[in-house]
Amino acid sequence: MPNIFERLGNLAFIMSALAGRTFRKMNGLGNSFVVIDLRDAPAAINAEIAQKIADPKTGPGCDQVITLERRKGHDGVFMGVWNADGTEVGACGNASRCVGWLLMSETGTDEASFMTGAGELHSFRIGEHRIAVDMGEPKFHWRDIPLAEQMDDTRFIDVKLGPIDNPVLWGPSAVNVGNPHCIFFVDDAEAQALDRFGPMIEHHPLFPERVNVSVAQILSKHAIRLRVWERGAGITRACGTAACAAAVAANRRRLTARKATVTLDGGDLAIEWREKDNRIIMTGPIELEGESRFPDEF
């Protein structure tokens, strides 16, 4: 294990590799990203660097740090995703739309594919700043979510909030859409103290890789109101994979159809869980806020 001086030396080396680099600020429904293109001039990103970039006191500030890379073992472009707490995760739905839009803009085409830690994603242009992404097939088996113990029906898992004999919330659904999600179905999403119980459920021992926590209110067969506590980031204005997970979980419980509009704090996402191939198509807007450079002293 490196001592503190070696660790700080490694940190300084990585920081110097980013000094003066161009980055883009983007968002999908207010879910904000710093996007760094490392394809032609690679530089390592670690937890400390991601934290520094994401913190508005020490960097540009964002919910997630996104890198465009060429990683060994992967063809084409690889999208790296770091949450604000420095953890690297497999997928980010809103960032996938942003990356898809960037790659289409580079090539002048209306389709783009790229790799993530959760597998290959395909994106399609729907409008000038509206992108659809094929998020792949959801996973329901308890080992795939993953859960720490066997549960045969992940439509309802054994998680309770409040007194055991009279819980306030209980029986959420669990699903993996590139990362693990836990969805509570409630009568009123606005009334839930997500900022209080979100971190408790995120770190619940049932979830060995932690979990994204959502409260979902069914508005109709084709409409869901969703609020999200994102692991490693806290409450966010939007989470694309959470919208996918909520729509799929609601359909599995026979609460909604396979097509639904999911309304998050930042706006609406159109989600379709296709019956013909079991794949989830997520459609929504992106915004390029601008470009800037890391300062030389970064």
KAZI-V393092 format. One record per backbone hydrogen bond with DSSP energy under -1.0 kcal/mol. CO is the residue of the C=O (numbers start at 1). NH is the residue of the N-H. If there is no record, write none. Layout:
CO;NH + CO;NH
This chain:
3;7 + 4;8 + 5;9 + 6;10 + 7;11 + 8;12 + 9;13 + 10;14 + 11;15 + 12;16 + 13;17 + 15;19 + 18;21 + 21;294 + 23;292 + 24;35 + 25;289 + 25;290 + 26;33 + 27;287 + 28;31 + 31;28 + 32;63 + 32;64 + 33;26 + 34;66 + 35;24 + 36;68 + 46;50 + 47;51 + 48;52 + 49;53 + 50;54 + 51;55 + 53;61 + 54;62 + 55;58 + 55;59 + 64;34 + 65;82 + 66;36 + 67;80 + 68;38 + 69;78 + 71;74 + 77;115 + 78;69 + 80;67 + 81;89 + 82;65 + 83;86 + 87;83 + 90;118 + 92;96 + 93;97 + 94;98 + 95;99 + 96;100 + 97;101 + 98;102 + 99;103 + 100;104 + 101;105 + 102;106 + 103;107 + 104;108 + 110;125 + 112;123 + 114;121 + 115;79 + 116;119 + 119;116 + 121;114 + 122;134 + 123;112 + 124;132 + 129;286 + 130;126 + 130;127 + 131;284 + 132;124 + 133;282 + 136;280 + 139;176 + 141;144 + 141;145 + 142;147 + 153;156 + 154;174 + 157;159 + 159;171 + 161;168 + 161;169 + 169;161 + 172;157 + 173;183 + 175;181 + 176;139 + 179;177 + 180;212 + 181;175 + 182;214 + 183;173 + 184;216 + 189;192 + 192;194 + 193;196 + 193;197 + 194;198 + 197;201 + 198;202 + 199;203 + 201;204 + 204;207 + 206;148 + 207;210 + 212;182 + 213;229 + 214;184 + 215;227 + 216;186 + 217;225 + 220;223 + 221;257 + 222;261 + 223;219 + 223;220 + 224;263 + 225;217 + 227;215 + 228;236 + 229;213 + 230;233 + 230;234 + 232;85 + 234;230 + 237;266 + 239;243 + 240;244 + 241;245 + 242;246 + 243;247 + 244;248 + 245;249 + 246;250 + 247;251 + 248;252 + 249;253 + 250;255 + 251;254 + 258;273 + 260;271 + 261;224 + 262;269 + 263;226 + 264;267 + 267;264 + 269;262 + 270;283 + 271;260 + 272;281 + 274;278 + 279;274 + 280;135 + 281;272 + 282;133 + 283;270 + 284;131 + 287;27 + 290;25 + 292;23 + 294;20 + 295;298
